[in-house]
Amino acid sequence: MTMLAWLACWGSFFLLAHIFVGYPLLVWMQARLHPYPVRKQSVTPTVSVVIAVHDGNRHIRGKLRNLAALDYPPHLVEIIVACDGCTDVTPALVRHCRDPRVRLLKFDVRRGKAACLNDAVAAATGDVLLLTDVRQKLSPMALRELVANLADGRVGAVGGELHLENVRTGFAKGVDAYWRYEKLIRQSESQSGSTIGVSGAIYAMRRDLWEGLPQGTVLDDVLVPMQVAAHGYRVVFEPKALAWDQPSQEPVAESRRKIRTLAGNYQLAQLAPWLLSPWRNPLWFRFISHKLLRLAAPWLVLLLTLSTAVLFTRSPLYALMFSGLVAAALMVAAGKLLPPFGRWLPVRLALAFYYLNLFAAQALFAFARKRGLHLW
């Protein structure tokens, strides 16, 4: 019993340390010691902007105005809006847009984002695809900054930076802190080779590298970059290509989106099992460390808590570890019950970690149910 508890304790501890500290530190060191710079140039290839949308009448007019304001030669850009079984006036708003570059693809039956992206890319004519969501606003220079990376023949796809604004509540500040941590990892991955994901709000790629998405794919912003990397191209991060979004201010609002996204990681292993093979996936170690092991984190925390409780009297070290876990749990409880207390940075970070792992645990059950996972 003691030996099993010892193995569970140290196994879970070192895996958690690798997930949240070791791997980020490793790619950061790789980026500093062996940087792999991108040979950016000012180029202007033809671009097809692709937006898949379901019931986006609140955002579509603003999005089209935003795209019209991009600092890029207008005659080199087409905009394709794929409406996925919209039940509102989104198709009518797109149809009556005065910008002649805008094309509408209207699908009466709702099939999910992946199917719409496949059809929209099939209709695209640009050398480069700019994939973006309807809700986020792009900076005027975003497109130029993205395609400048594609001037490097080794680069196949490039993701922009999603910036959160209007961060008001303690929960939103925790989400923002986690997102900044995530962006540091992506930047280090990019500077040392390739990232293993991009933001679905803003990424560009060579159109001839588009393979098509399996029916029902949730995480196109992970699978598409991995497909690009499998072709031998780099996937990089461009912090000057900005998109702005509003974070959820409370956990209830964030849970549905985050659970669906995390469940999408389980789906990736099902739809593209080659991602799990170190012989077929050139970014295997990064994919496992950055994506899949995070799904195990809530269960590793639980295992660490139980094993240190069993070993509590064996050594002051185990007593200290268990007490630290209890103290973190108390901070989470205090942050939930006493919102003013949640403004303290350690409590914000503890709450962010708690909710990240709660959503990861719930994602397993969401994937097991599968119902409507691919829908919006």
LODRENVO-947437 format. One record per residue: residue in one letter; x, y, z of N, C-alpha, C in turn; residue number from 0. Coordinates in steps of 0.2 Angstrom, whole numbers, always signed. Each point is the difference from the previous one (the first is absolute). Example, Ala and Ser with C-alpha at 12.3 -4.5 7.8 and 13.67 -1.06 7.14 Angstrom:
REM LODRENVO-947437
res, n_X, n_Y, n_Z, ca_X, ca_Y, ca_Z, c_X, c_Y, c_Z, n
A, +66, -28, +39, -4, +6, +0, +4, +6, +0, 0;
S, -2, +5, -4, +4, +6, +1, -4, +5, +3, 1;
This chain:
REM LODRENVO-947437
res, n_X, n_Y, n_Z, ca_X, ca_Y, ca_Z, c_X, c_Y, c_Z, n
M, +4, -6, +0, -4, +6, +0, +4, +6, +0, 0;
T, +5, +0, +4, +5, +6, +1, +4, +1, -7, 1;
M, +2, -6, -3, +4, +1, -6, -5, +3, -6, 2;
L, -6, -2, +0, -5, +2, -5, -1, +8, +1, 3;
A, -1, +1, +6, -1, +8, +2, +6, +4, -2, 4;
W, +6, -3, +1, +7, +3, -1, +0, +1, -8, 5;
L, -1, -5, -4, +0, +1, -7, -5, +5, -3, 6;
A, -6, -1, +3, -6, +5, -2, +2, +7, +2, 7;
C, +3, +1, +6, +2, +7, +2, +5, +3, -5, 8;
W, +6, -4, -1, +5, +3, -4, -1, +0, -7, 9;
G, -4, -5, -3, -2, +0, -7, -4, +6, -1, 10;
S, -5, +1, +4, -5, +5, -2, +4, +7, +1, 11;
F, +4, +1, +5, +3, +6, +1, +5, +2, -6, 12;
F, +4, -5, -2, +4, +2, -6, -3, +1, -6, 13;
L, -6, -4, -1, -4, +2, -6, -3, +7, +0, 14;
L, -3, +2, +6, -2, +6, +1, +5, +6, -1, 15;
A, +6, -2, +3, +5, +5, -1, +2, +1, -7, 16;
H, +0, -6, -4, +2, +1, -7, -5, +4, -4, 17;
I, -6, -2, +1, -6, +4, -4, +1, +7, +1, 18;
F, +0, +2, +6, -1, +8, +2, +6, +4, +1, 19;
V, +6, -4, +1, +6, +4, +1, +6, -3, -5, 20;
G, +1, -6, +0, +5, -3, -3, +0, +1, -8, 21;
Y, -6, -2, -3, +0, +1, -7, +0, +7, -2, 22;
P, -3, +5, +3, +0, +7, -2, +8, +2, +1, 23;
L, +3, -2, +5, +7, +2, +1, +4, -3, -5, 24;
L, -1, -6, -2, +4, -3, -5, +0, +3, -7, 25;
V, -6, +2, -2, -1, +3, -7, +3, +8, +1, 26;
W, -1, +3, +6, +3, +6, +1, +7, +0, -1, 27;
M, +4, -5, +3, +7, -1, -1, +2, -1, -7, 28;
Q, -4, -4, -3, +2, -2, -7, -1, +7, -5, 29;
A, -5, +4, +2, +0, +6, -4, +5, +5, +1, 30;
R, +3, +0, +6, +6, +4, +2, +6, -3, -3, 31;
L, +1, -6, +1, +7, -3, -2, +0, -2, -7, 32;
H, -5, -2, -3, +0, -2, -7, -6, +3, -4, 33;
P, +0, +7, -1, -6, +3, -3, +0, -2, -7, 34;
Y, -6, +0, -3, -1, -2, -7, -4, +6, -3, 35;
P, +3, +5, -2, -3, +6, -2, -4, -1, -7, 36;
V, -5, +4, -1, -4, +0, -6, +2, +6, -4, 37;
R, +1, -2, -7, +3, +5, -4, -6, +4, -3, 38;
K, -3, +5, +3, -6, +4, -2, +2, +5, -5, 39;
Q, -5, +1, -5, +1, +5, -5, -7, +3, -1, 40;
S, +0, +6, -3, -6, +3, -2, -2, -3, -6, 41;
V, -6, -4, +0, -2, -3, -6, -8, +1, +0, 42;
T, -3, +0, -6, -7, +0, -1, -3, -5, -4, 43;
P, +0, -6, +2, -4, -5, -4, -7, +1, +0, 44;
T, -4, -3, -5, -7, +0, +1, -2, -4, +6, 45;
V, -6, +2, +3, -2, -2, +6, -8, -2, +0, 46;
S, -2, -5, +3, -7, -2, +1, -1, +0, +7, 47;
V, -4, +5, +2, -2, +0, +7, -6, -5, +1, 48;
V, +0, -4, +5, -5, -5, +1, -3, +1, +7, 49;
I, -7, +0, +0, -3, +1, +6, -6, -5, +0, 50;
A, +0, -5, +5, -6, -4, +1, -4, +3, +6, 51;
V, -7, +0, -1, -4, +4, +5, -6, -4, +1, 52;
H, -3, +0, +6, -7, -2, +1, -3, +5, +4, 53;
D, -5, +3, -2, -4, +5, +3, +4, +5, +3, 54;
G, +3, +4, -4, +5, +5, +2, -2, +7, -2, 55;
N, -7, +1, +0, -2, +7, -3, +2, +6, +5, 56;
R, +2, -2, +6, +2, +6, +5, +7, +2, -2, 57;
H, +4, -4, -4, +7, +1, -1, +2, +1, -7, 58;
I, -4, -3, -5, +2, +0, -7, +1, +6, -3, 59;
R, -4, +5, +1, +1, +7, -3, +7, +3, +2, 60;
G, +1, +0, +7, +6, +3, +3, +6, -4, -3, 61;
K, -1, -7, -1, +6, -4, -2, +2, +2, -7, 62;
L, -5, +1, -5, +1, +2, -7, +3, +7, +0, 63;
R, -2, +4, +4, +3, +7, +0, +7, -1, +2, 64;
N, +2, -4, +5, +6, -1, +3, +5, -3, -6, 65;
L, -3, -5, -3, +4, -2, -6, +2, +4, -5, 66;
A, -5, +5, -2, +1, +5, -5, +5, +5, +2, 67;
A, +1, +1, +6, +5, +5, +3, +7, -3, +0, 68;
L, +1, -7, -2, +7, -2, +1, +5, +3, -5, 69;
D, +6, +1, +2, +5, +4, -4, +3, -5, -5, 70;
Y, -4, -2, -5, +2, -5, -5, -3, +2, -7, 71;
P, +3, -1, -5, -3, +2, -7, -6, -3, -1, 72;
P, -6, +4, +0, -7, -3, +0, -1, -5, -6, 73;
H, +4, +1, -6, -2, -4, -6, +4, -7, +1, 74;
L, +4, -1, +5, +3, -6, +1, -4, -4, +6, 75;
V, -6, +2, +2, -3, -3, +5, -7, -2, -2, 76;
E, -2, -6, +2, -7, -2, -1, -2, -2, +7, 77;
I, -7, +1, +2, -3, -2, +6, -5, -5, -1, 78;
I, +1, -6, +3, -6, -5, +0, -3, -1, +6, 79;
V, -6, +0, +1, -4, -1, +6, -4, -6, -1, 80;
A, +1, -5, +4, -4, -6, +0, -5, +0, +5, 81;
C, -6, +0, -1, -5, +0, +5, -3, -7, +1, 82;
D, +1, -2, +6, -1, -7, +2, -7, -1, +3, 83;
G, -5, -1, -4, -7, -1, +3, -3, +6, +4, 84;
C, +2, +6, -2, -2, +6, +4, -8, +1, +0, 85;
T, -2, +1, +6, -7, +1, +1, -2, +8, +1, 86;
D, +5, +4, -1, -1, +7, +1, +1, +3, -7, 87;
V, +2, +7, +0, +0, +4, -6, +7, +0, -2, 88;
T, +5, -4, +2, +7, +1, -2, +1, -1, -7, 89;
P, -3, -5, -4, +0, +0, -7, -2, +6, -4, 90;
A, -6, +3, +2, -2, +6, -3, +5, +6, +1, 91;
L, +3, +0, +6, +4, +6, +1, +7, -1, -4, 92;
V, +2, -6, -1, +6, -1, -5, -2, +1, -7, 93;
R, -6, -3, -2, -2, +1, -7, -1, +8, -2, 94;
H, -2, +4, +5, -1, +7, -2, +6, +4, +2, 95;
C, +6, -3, +2, +6, +4, +1, +2, +3, -7, 96;
R, +2, +6, +0, +2, +4, -6, +7, -2, -2, 97;
D, +4, -3, +4, +7, -2, -2, +0, -6, -6, 98;
P, +2, +2, -6, -1, -5, -5, +5, -6, +1, 99;
R, +4, +0, +5, +5, -5, +1, -3, -6, +4, 100;
V, -6, +2, +3, -3, -5, +5, -5, -5, -3, 101;
R, +2, -6, +1, -4, -6, -3, -4, -4, +6, 102;
L, -6, -1, -2, -4, -4, +5, -1, -7, -2, 103;
L, +2, -5, +5, -2, -7, -1, -5, -2, +5, 104;
K, -6, -1, -2, -6, -1, +5, -1, -7, +0, 105;
F, +0, -3, +6, -2, -7, +1, -6, -1, +5, 106;
D, -5, -2, -3, -6, +0, +4, +0, -5, +6, 107;
V, +3, -6, -1, +1, -5, +6, +6, +2, +4, 108;
R, +0, +0, +6, +5, +1, +4, +5, -6, +1, 109;
R, +6, +0, -2, +5, -5, +0, +6, +0, +4, 110;
G, +1, +6, +3, +6, +2, +4, +5, +4, -4, 111;
K, +5, +2, +4, +5, +5, -3, +4, -4, -5, 112;
A, +2, -6, +1, +5, -3, -4, -2, -1, -7, 113;
A, -7, -2, -1, -3, -1, -7, +0, +6, -3, 114;
C, -2, +6, +3, +0, +6, -3, +7, +3, -2, 115;
L, +5, -1, +4, +7, +1, -2, +2, -3, -6, 116;
N, -1, -7, -1, +2, -4, -5, -4, +3, -7, 117;
D, -6, +2, +0, -3, +2, -5, +2, +7, -2, 118;
A, +1, +4, +5, +3, +7, -2, +7, +0, -3, 119;
V, +4, -4, +3, +7, -1, -3, +0, -3, -7, 120;
A, -5, -4, -1, -1, -3, -7, -2, +5, -5, 121;
A, -3, +5, +2, -3, +6, -4, +5, +6, +0, 122;
A, +6, -1, +4, +5, +6, +0, +4, +0, -6, 123;
T, +3, +6, -2, +4, +0, -5, +7, +3, +2, 124;
G, +1, +3, +6, +6, +3, +2, +5, -5, +1, 125;
D, +6, +3, +0, +6, -4, +1, +1, -2, +8, 126;
V, -3, +5, +4, +1, +0, +7, -7, +0, +3, 127;
L, -2, -4, +5, -6, +0, +4, +1, +4, +6, 128;
L, -4, +4, +1, -1, +3, +7, -6, -2, +3, 129;
L, +0, -4, +6, -5, -3, +3, -1, +4, +6, 130;
T, -7, +2, +1, -1, +5, +6, -7, -2, +2, 131;
D, -2, +2, +6, -7, -1, +3, -4, +7, -1, 132;
V, -6, -1, +1, -4, +6, -1, +0, +5, +5, 133;
R, +2, -2, +6, -1, +4, +6, +6, +5, +1, 134;
Q, +6, -2, -1, +6, +4, +1, +2, +5, -5, 135;
K, +2, +5, +3, +2, +6, -5, +8, -1, -1, 136;
L, +2, +1, -6, +7, -1, -2, +3, +7, -1, 137;
S, +7, +1, +2, +3, +6, -1, +2, +1, -7, 138;
P, +0, +7, -2, +1, +1, -7, +6, -3, -4, 139;
M, +5, -1, +4, +6, -3, -3, +1, -7, +1, 140;
A, -6, -3, +3, +1, -8, +1, +1, -4, -6, 141;
L, -3, +1, -5, +1, -4, -6, +7, +1, -3, 142;
R, +2, +6, +0, +7, +1, -3, +5, -3, +4, 143;
E, -1, +0, +7, +5, -3, +4, +0, -8, +0, 144;
L, -6, -3, -1, +0, -7, -1, +3, -2, -7, 145;
V, -2, +3, -5, +3, -2, -7, +7, +1, +0, 146;
A, +3, +5, +4, +7, +1, -1, +4, -6, +3, 147;
N, -3, -4, +4, +3, -6, +3, +0, -6, -6, 148;
L, -5, +1, -4, -1, -5, -5, +5, +1, -6, 149;
A, +4, +6, +0, +5, +1, -5, +6, -5, +1, 150;
D, +0, -2, +6, +5, -5, +2, -2, -7, -3, 151;
G, +3, -3, -5, -2, -6, -3, -1, -6, +5, 152;
R, +3, +0, +6, +0, -5, +5, -7, +0, +4, 153;
V, -3, +6, +0, -6, +1, +4, -6, -1, -4, 154;
G, -5, -5, +3, -6, -2, -3, -6, +4, +3, 155;
A, +0, +1, +6, -5, +3, +3, +2, +5, +6, 156;
V, -4, +5, +1, +2, +5, +6, -6, +2, +3, 157;
G, +1, +0, +7, -6, +2, +4, +1, +7, +3, 158;
G, -5, +4, +1, +1, +7, +3, -1, -1, +7, 159;
E, +0, +6, +4, -1, +1, +7, -7, +2, +2, 160;
L, -3, -4, +4, -7, +2, +2, +1, +4, +7, 161;
H, -2, +6, +0, +0, +4, +6, -6, +1, +3, 162;
L, -1, -1, +7, -6, +1, +3, +0, +7, +3, 163;
E, -6, +3, -1, -2, +6, +2, -6, +0, +5, 164;
N, -1, +6, +3, -6, +0, +5, +1, -5, +5, 165;
V, +6, -1, +3, +1, -5, +6, -2, +3, +6, 166;
R, -6, -1, +3, -3, +3, +6, +1, -4, +6, 167;
T, -3, -6, +0, -1, -4, +6, +6, -4, +2, 168;
G, +0, -2, +6, +6, -4, +2, +1, -6, -4, 169;
F, -6, -4, -2, +1, -5, -4, +2, +1, -7, 170;
A, -2, +6, -3, +3, +2, -7, +7, +2, +1, 171;
K, +2, +2, +5, +8, +2, +1, +4, -7, +0, 172;
G, -3, -5, +4, +3, -6, +0, +0, -3, -7, 173;
V, -5, +0, -4, +0, -2, -7, +5, +3, -4, 174;
D, +1, +7, +1, +5, +4, -4, +7, -2, +2, 175;
A, +1, -1, +7, +7, -2, +2, +1, -7, -3, 176;
Y, -4, -5, +0, +1, -6, -4, +1, +0, -7, 177;
W, -3, +5, -3, +1, +1, -8, +6, +3, -1, 178;
R, +3, +4, +4, +6, +3, -1, +6, -5, +1, 179;
Y, -1, -5, +5, +4, -5, +1, +0, -5, -6, 180;
E, -6, -1, -3, +0, -4, -6, +3, +3, -6, 181;
K, +0, +6, -1, +3, +4, -5, +7, +0, +0, 182;
L, +3, +0, +6, +7, -1, +1, +3, -6, -2, 183;
I, -4, -6, +1, +2, -6, -2, +0, +0, -8, 184;
R, -6, +2, -3, +0, +0, -7, +5, +4, -3, 185;
Q, +2, +6, +3, +6, +4, -3, +6, -4, +0, 186;
S, +1, -4, +6, +7, -3, +0, +0, -6, -5, 187;
E, -6, -4, +0, +0, -5, -5, +1, +3, -7, 188;
S, -3, +5, -2, +1, +3, -7, +8, +2, -1, 189;
Q, +3, +3, +5, +7, +2, +0, +5, -5, -1, 190;
S, -3, -6, +3, +5, -6, +0, -2, -5, -5, 191;
G, -5, +1, -5, -2, -4, -5, -7, +1, -2, 192;
S, -5, -4, +3, -7, +1, -1, -5, +0, +6, 193;
T, -5, +3, -1, -5, +0, +5, -5, -6, -1, 194;
I, -4, -3, +4, -4, -5, -1, -7, +2, +0, 195;
G, -2, +6, +0, -6, +3, -1, +0, +7, -1, 196;
V, -6, +3, -3, +0, +7, -1, -7, +2, +3, 197;
S, -1, +7, +0, -7, +2, +2, -4, +0, -6, 198;
G, -6, -3, +1, -5, +0, -6, -3, +6, -2, 199;
A, +1, +6, +4, -2, +6, -1, +4, +4, -6, 200;
I, +7, -3, -1, +4, +3, -5, +6, -4, -1, 201;
Y, +0, -3, -6, +5, -4, -2, +0, +0, -8, 202;
A, +6, -1, -3, +1, +0, -7, +4, -6, -2, 203;
M, -1, -2, -6, +4, -6, -3, +0, +0, -7, 204;
R, +4, -4, -3, +1, -1, -7, -6, -4, -2, 205;
R, -4, +2, -5, -6, -4, -2, +1, -7, -2, 206;
D, +6, -1, -4, +1, -6, -3, +2, -5, +6, 207;
L, +1, +2, +6, +1, -5, +6, -6, -2, +3, 208;
W, -6, +3, -2, -6, -2, +4, -2, -7, -2, 209;
E, -1, -5, +4, -1, -7, -1, -8, -1, +0, 210;
G, -3, +4, +4, -7, -1, +1, -1, -3, +7, 211;
L, -6, +2, +4, -1, -3, +6, -5, -5, +1, 212;
P, +2, -5, +4, -5, -6, +1, -7, +3, +2, 213;
Q, -5, -3, -2, -7, +2, +2, +0, +1, +8, 214;
G, -3, +6, +2, -1, +1, +7, +6, +2, +4, 215;
T, +6, +2, -3, +6, +2, +4, -2, +6, +4, 216;
V, +2, +0, +6, -1, +6, +4, +6, +5, +0, 217;
L, +6, -3, +0, +6, +4, +1, +4, +1, -7, 218;
D, -3, +3, -5, +3, +1, -6, +7, +4, +2, 219;
D, +0, +4, +5, +6, +4, +1, +6, -4, +3, 220;
V, -2, -6, +2, +6, -5, +2, +1, -5, -6, 221;
L, -5, -3, -3, +1, -5, -5, +3, +3, -6, 222;
V, -2, +6, -3, +3, +3, -6, +7, +1, +1, 223;
P, +2, +4, +6, +8, +1, +0, +4, -7, +1, 224;
M, -3, -5, +3, +3, -6, +0, +1, -4, -7, 225;
Q, -5, +1, -4, +0, -2, -7, +5, +3, -4, 226;
V, +1, +7, +1, +5, +4, -3, +7, -2, +2, 227;
A, +1, -1, +7, +6, -3, +2, +2, -7, -3, 228;
A, -5, -4, +0, +1, -7, -3, +3, +0, -7, 229;
H, -2, +6, -4, +3, +1, -7, +7, +3, +0, 230;
G, +3, +1, +6, +7, +2, +1, +1, +8, +0, 231;
Y, -6, +3, +1, +0, +8, +1, +0, +2, +7, 232;
R, +2, +6, +1, +0, +2, +7, -7, +4, +1, 233;
V, -2, +0, +7, -6, +4, +2, +3, +5, +5, 234;
V, -1, +6, -1, +3, +5, +4, -5, +5, +3, 235;
F, +2, +4, +5, -5, +4, +3, +3, +7, -1, 236;
E, -5, +5, -2, +1, +7, -2, -3, +4, +5, 237;
P, +4, +3, +5, -4, +4, +5, -2, +7, -2, 238;
K, +2, +2, -6, -2, +7, -3, -6, -1, -3, 239;
A, -3, -6, -2, -6, -1, -3, -5, -1, +5, 240;
L, -4, +6, +2, -4, +0, +6, -8, -1, -2, 241;
A, -3, -4, +5, -7, -1, +0, -3, +2, +7, 242;
W, -5, +3, +1, -3, +2, +6, -6, -4, +2, 243;
D, -1, -2, +6, -6, -4, +2, -1, +2, +7, 244;
Q, -7, -2, +2, -2, +2, +7, +0, -7, +4, 245;
P, +4, +0, +6, +0, -6, +4, -7, -1, +3, 246;
S, -2, -6, +2, -5, -1, +5, +1, +3, +6, 247;
Q, -5, +3, +3, +2, +3, +7, -2, -4, +6, 248;
E, -4, -6, -2, -1, -5, +6, +1, -7, -3, 249;
P, +1, -4, +5, +1, -7, -2, -5, -4, -4, 250;
V, -7, +2, +1, -5, -3, -3, +0, +1, -8, 251;
A, +2, +7, -1, +0, +2, -7, +6, -3, -4, 252;
E, +5, -2, +4, +6, -3, -3, +0, -7, -1, 253;
S, -4, -3, +4, +0, -8, +1, -2, -3, -7, 254;
R, -5, +2, -3, -2, -3, -6, +5, +0, -6, 255;
R, +3, +6, -1, +5, +0, -5, +6, -4, +2, 256;
K, +2, +1, +6, +7, -3, +2, -1, -8, +0, 257;
I, -6, -3, +2, -1, -7, +1, +0, -3, -8, 258;
R, -3, +4, -4, -1, -2, -7, +7, +0, -3, 259;
T, +4, +5, +1, +7, +0, -2, +4, -6, +2, 260;
L, +0, -1, +7, +4, -5, +3, -2, -7, -3, 261;
A, -7, -1, +0, -2, -6, -3, +2, -1, -7, 262;
G, +1, +5, -4, +3, +0, -7, +7, -3, +0, 263;
N, +3, +0, +6, +7, -3, +0, -1, -8, +0, 264;
Y, -5, -2, +4, -1, -7, -1, -2, -3, -7, 265;
Q, -4, +5, -3, -3, -2, -6, +6, +0, -5, 266;
L, +5, +4, +0, +6, +0, -4, +3, -7, +0, 267;
A, +1, -3, +6, +3, -6, +0, -4, -6, -4, 268;
Q, -7, +1, +0, -4, -4, -3, +0, +1, -8, 269;
L, -1, +6, -2, +0, +2, -7, +7, -1, -4, 270;
A, +5, +2, +4, +7, -1, -3, +5, -3, +4, 271;
P, -1, -7, +1, +4, -4, +4, +8, +1, -2, 272;
W, +1, +2, -6, +7, +1, -1, +4, +5, +4, 273;
L, -4, +4, +3, +3, +5, +5, +3, -3, +6, 274;
L, -2, -6, +1, +3, -3, +6, +6, -4, -1, 275;
S, +2, +0, -7, +6, -4, -2, +6, +4, -1, 276;
P, +5, -1, +4, +7, +3, +0, +3, -1, -7, 277;
W, -2, -5, -4, +3, -1, -7, -4, +4, -5, 278;
R, -6, +2, +1, -4, +3, -5, -1, +8, +2, 279;
N, +0, +1, +6, -1, +7, +2, +7, +4, +2, 280;
P, +2, +4, -4, +7, +3, +1, +0, +5, +7, 281;
L, -6, +2, +2, -1, +4, +6, -3, -5, +6, 282;
W, +2, -6, +0, -3, -5, +4, +1, +2, +8, 283;
F, +6, +2, +1, +2, +1, +7, -4, +7, +3, 284;
R, +0, +5, -5, -3, +6, +2, -8, -1, +0, 285;
F, -3, -4, -4, -7, -1, +0, -2, -4, +7, 286;
I, +4, -5, +1, -2, -4, +6, +1, +5, +7, 287;
S, +6, +4, +0, +1, +4, +6, -5, +6, +0, 288;
H, -1, +3, -5, -4, +6, +0, -8, -1, +0, 289;
K, -2, -6, -3, -7, -1, -1, -3, -6, +4, 290;
L, +3, -6, -1, -3, -6, +3, +1, +0, +7, 291;
L, +6, +1, +2, +1, -1, +8, -4, +5, +4, 292;
R, -2, +6, -3, -4, +4, +4, -7, -3, +1, 293;
L, -2, -4, -4, -6, -3, +2, +0, -5, +6, 294;
A, +6, -2, +1, +1, -5, +6, +1, +4, +6, 295;
A, +1, +7, +0, +2, +4, +6, -5, -1, +5, 296;
P, -6, +1, -1, -5, -1, +6, +1, -6, +4, 297;
W, +1, -6, -4, +0, -6, +3, +7, -1, +4, 298;
L, +5, +3, -3, +7, +0, +3, +0, +4, +7, 299;
V, -4, +5, +0, -1, +4, +6, -3, -4, +5, 300;
L, -6, -3, -2, -3, -5, +5, +4, -5, +3, 301;
L, +4, -3, -5, +4, -6, +2, +6, +3, +5, 302;
L, +2, +6, -1, +5, +3, +4, -3, +1, +7, 303;
T, -6, +3, +0, -3, +1, +7, -1, -6, +4, 304;
L, -3, -5, -4, -1, -7, +4, +6, -3, +2, 305;
S, +5, +0, -4, +7, -4, +2, +3, +4, +5, 306;
T, +1, +7, +0, +3, +3, +6, -4, +0, +6, 307;
A, -7, -1, +0, -4, -1, +6, +2, -7, +3, 308;
V, +1, -5, -4, +2, -7, +2, +7, +1, +3, 309;
L, +5, +4, -3, +7, +0, +3, +1, +5, +5, 310;
F, -6, +4, +2, +1, +6, +4, +5, -1, +6, 311;
T, -1, -6, +4, +4, -1, +6, +7, -3, -2, 312;
R, +1, -2, -6, +7, -3, -2, +6, +5, +0, 313;
S, -2, +6, -1, +6, +5, -1, -3, +7, +0, 314;
P, +4, +5, +3, -3, +7, +0, -1, +2, -7, 315;
L, +4, -3, -5, -1, +3, -7, -7, -2, -2, 316;
Y, -2, -6, +1, -7, -2, -2, -5, +5, +3, 317;
A, +1, +1, +7, -5, +4, +4, +0, +7, -3, 318;
L, +6, +3, -2, +0, +6, -3, -3, +0, -7, 319;
M, +1, -5, -4, -4, +0, -7, -7, +0, +1, 320;
F, -3, -4, +5, -7, -1, +1, -3, +7, +2, 321;
S, +4, +3, +5, -2, +6, +3, +0, +6, -5, 322;
G, +4, -1, -5, +0, +5, -5, -6, +0, -5, 323;
L, -2, -7, -1, -5, -1, -4, -7, +2, +3, 324;
V, +0, -1, +7, -6, +2, +4, +0, +8, +0, 325;
A, +5, +3, +1, +1, +7, +0, -3, +3, -7, 326;
A, +2, -3, -5, -2, +2, -7, -8, -1, -1, 327;
A, -2, -5, +3, -7, -1, +0, -4, +5, +4, 328;
L, +3, +2, +6, -4, +5, +4, +0, +7, -4, 329;
M, +6, +1, -3, +0, +6, -4, -5, +1, -5, 330;
V, -1, -6, -4, -6, -1, -5, -6, +1, +3, 331;
A, -2, -3, +6, -6, +1, +3, -1, +7, +3, 332;
A, +5, +3, +2, +0, +7, +2, -2, +5, -5, 333;
G, +3, -2, -6, -1, +5, -6, -7, -1, -3, 334;
K, -3, -6, +1, -6, -1, -3, -6, +3, +5, 335;
L, +2, -1, +7, -5, +3, +5, +0, +7, +1, 336;
L, +6, +3, +0, +2, +7, +1, +3, +3, -6, 337;
P, -4, +2, -5, +3, +3, -6, +5, +6, +1, 338;
P, +0, +4, +5, +5, +5, +1, +7, -3, +1, 339;
F, +0, -6, +4, +6, -4, +1, +3, -2, -6, 340;
G, -4, -1, -5, +2, -3, -7, +4, +5, -4, 341;
R, +0, +6, +2, +5, +5, -3, +7, -1, +1, 342;
W, +2, -3, +6, +7, -2, +2, +3, -4, -5, 343;
L, +6, +1, -3, +3, -4, -5, +0, -7, +1, 344;
P, +3, -2, +6, +0, -8, +1, -7, -3, -1, 345;
V, -5, +3, +3, -7, -3, +0, -2, +0, -8, 346;
R, +1, +6, -3, -2, +0, -7, +3, -6, -4, 347;
L, +7, -1, +1, +3, -6, -4, -2, -6, +3, 348;
A, -2, -1, +6, -2, -7, +3, -7, -1, -3, 349;
L, -4, +5, -1, -7, -1, -3, +1, -1, -7, 350;
A, +4, +3, -4, +1, -2, -7, +2, -7, -1, 351;
F, +5, -2, +4, +2, -7, +0, -5, -5, +2, 352;
Y, -4, +2, +5, -6, -4, +2, -5, -1, -6, 353;
Y, -2, +5, -3, -5, +0, -5, +3, -3, -7, 354;
L, +6, +1, -1, +3, -3, -6, +0, -8, +1, 355;
N, +1, -2, +6, +0, -8, +1, -7, -2, +1, 356;
L, -5, +4, +3, -7, -2, +0, -2, -1, -7, 357;
F, +1, +5, -4, -3, -1, -7, +3, -6, -4, 358;
A, +7, -1, +1, +3, -6, -3, -3, -6, +2, 359;
A, -2, -1, +7, -3, -6, +2, -7, -1, -3, 360;
Q, -4, +6, +0, -6, -1, -3, +0, -1, -8, 361;
A, +6, +2, -3, +0, -1, -7, +0, -8, -2, 362;
L, +3, -4, +5, +0, -7, -1, -7, -3, -1, 363;
F, -4, +3, +5, -7, -3, -1, -4, +3, -5, 364;
A, +2, +6, -2, -3, +3, -6, +1, -3, -6, 365;
F, +7, -2, -1, +2, -4, -6, -4, -7, +0, 366;
A, +0, -3, +6, -3, -7, +1, -8, +0, -3, 367;
R, -3, +6, +2, -7, +1, -3, +0, +1, -7, 368;
K, +5, +5, -2, +0, +1, -8, -5, +4, -3, 369;
R, -6, +1, +3, -6, +3, -3, +2, +7, -2, 370;
G, -1, +2, -6, +1, +6, -2, +7, +3, +1, 371;
L, +5, -4, +1, +7, +3, +1, +2, +4, -5, 372;
H, -1, -2, -6, +2, +4, -6, -4, +6, -2, 373;
L, -5, +1, +3, -4, +6, -1, +2, +6, +4, 374;
W, -3, +6, -1, +3, +6, +3, -3, +1, +6, 375;
